């Protein structure tokens, strides 16, 4: 959240981001490496007292390069 707030204040800090898809044993099967990434959008769910939905948050990232590897 601090990273996203800094972008909103017009101080964009671009960092590498690594996303790993794990199997049932917790070992990575695929890896996405984003080069010079920064958050552009963060969304959350509407938490309602009478609802029973699963709470899902999402983040949208912009980047300047992508490397995909199967491990």
N, C-alpha and C positions, 0 to 999 in steps of 0.2 A: 504494500500500500504506500509506503514511503517513496518507493521508486516512481509509482504512478503520480503521486502528489508533486514530486519534483518536476515531472514532465509538465504538469498543469501550470507550474510556476515559470515555465519557459526555460528550465535548466535541464536539457535532455542529456541523460547519462546513458550511453550505449554500452552494453555489456554482452559478453557471450552467454548464451543460454543453451543448456544441454537437457534434452527430454529423452527419457529412456522408457521403453515398453518392456515390462517385466513378465516373465512366465510365472507359473504357479509356485516354483521354487524360489522366486525372487531374483532370478538371474536375468540380465538384460538380453532381449532377443533382437531389438532394433534400437538405434540411437539416431536422434535428429540433433544436429548442432547448428544453432542459429548464430550468425556472426553479426556483431554490432546491433543487437536487438534492443527495442524499447517498447514499453506498453502504450497502446493507443486507446484501449477500452477495457473497463472492468465492469462486469454485471453480476448481480446476485439475485436471489429469489425474493419474492414478497412473502415474508413470514406472517402467516395468518393463524390466529389462535385456534380457529375451528377447522383448519386444514390439516391434512396428513401427508402432504407431498414431501418428497425427498428434496432437501436443500442443495441446490447446485450453484456454484459460483464459476464464472469463466473469465478468462483474461485473453485479450486479443493483442498479439505482438506484431510489430513491423520489424523487418530485419534487412540486412544488406548482403546476405548470402546464406545458403543452406547446404549442409553436408549430411547425407543419409548413409548410414552404414548398418549392415546386418552382422550381428555378433553371435 
